[in-house]
Amino acid sequence: MNPRVEPLPPEQWDGFLARVVEGTGPYNVFTTLARHPALFQAWIGFGAALLYGTLPARDRELAVLRTAHNRGSAYEWAQHVRLAREAGLAEAEIEAVRGHGHGHGWGAGDRLVLDVADEMHRSGDVTDETWEALCARYDEPGRIELVMLVAHYDMLAVVLTTLRVPLEDAGRALTGAGDPPDPPAGSS
């Protein structure tokens, strides 16, 4: 599919986008959203606060990958497979996040993170039982951060899909990504 909003070419980058790209690489998510400079600047700070927050990197990437899977977001999936590997997730675990490893023996902490992403995707909430488990595992800021992380990446997946942000060719090659992750049956 063709992008609905084209990524900005380098000759149109402002100083802020140039600094972001210098630190991260010229990802299409950034060069597309930078077409709205004020919103992009506010969003990049919020996204960085979540990406470099207090949650363990493994928990963060499990939550993001499951959210990308639930939304069928190929772009979000491809970007975070690399980060998940850096956070220590094995290839079998990454595949299991996609639902291809129902027999995968997730530990209680990993299962909780996946349950939070699934429940929020289905209903925009978590059950009282899941909340109690979150209270046992995370402090109050950690609980808030996990809920905001899942909600943020859910929102971002919708934006990426709606704007038809193209996946970088290098991202496809590095992650083996291309087709969107298979969303669960009956998901919206």
Summary of the structure (lengths in Angstrom):
residues: 188
radius of gyration: 16.5
end to end distance: 20.2
largest distance: 52.1
contacts: 553
relative contact order: 0.17
helix: 69%
strand: 0%
